[in-house]
Amino acid sequence: MATNPVLVIGVGEAGVRMLKNFSDVIEKENVDKSDFKLFAIDTAEDVDNNFPSLSNDRKLILKNPMGWDEMVNKYEYLKPGDEPGSQGGVTRNRPVARGLVDDSENFSVLYNRLESEVSDLVVGDEAADIWILNSLGGGTGSGMQPILSAMLYDVVRELDTAGARSAKILIHGIGTIPKLDDIQG
């Protein structure tokens, strides 16, 4: 029995680890890999540490192209001192993750990539699913998930409106809660 094609997006460190674990399960269970497109989005360069076998064309690292002082001045939700961690990532600071997406350069790159991923997902009237995997712990995944969901909704709606597809594409969020001993505060 064929399943709908699924775009599985791991967001942030935990989301990318979830994506890797998902990949391991479909490998172990001999599930048809062609039904799944895996894609990782992060704000840190450690995607290779969390999912080393994922090819570079299946990864997107968001960078800060305009500098944090300008970001803090431009976006009201950012406060002085909000900045990525020393090794990238947002270190449990949701507004910083949102700021990285809201940056005009990153927004365009991410939106265009999502358009491409969703467009390539379905053929004709075929139904499809999009899964967003992320942590709810306060970092990149939880900071980006709401805006990423909205972007995907717009992409799907745009495809439907343009008449390019009449497929039913459903967007799902799958979040995980960090271990309590991992939470600092």
Buried (B, 14 or more C-beta within 10 A) or exposed (E): EEEBBBBBBBBBBBBBBBBBEBBEEBEEEEEEEEBBBBBBBBBBEBBEEBBEEBEEEBBBBBBBEBEBEEBBEEBEEBEEEBBBBEEBBBBBBBBBBBBBBBBEEBBEBBBEBBBEBBEEBBEEEBEBBBBBBBBBBBBBBBBBBBBBBEBBEEBBEBBBEEEEBEBBBEBEBBBBEBEEEEEEE
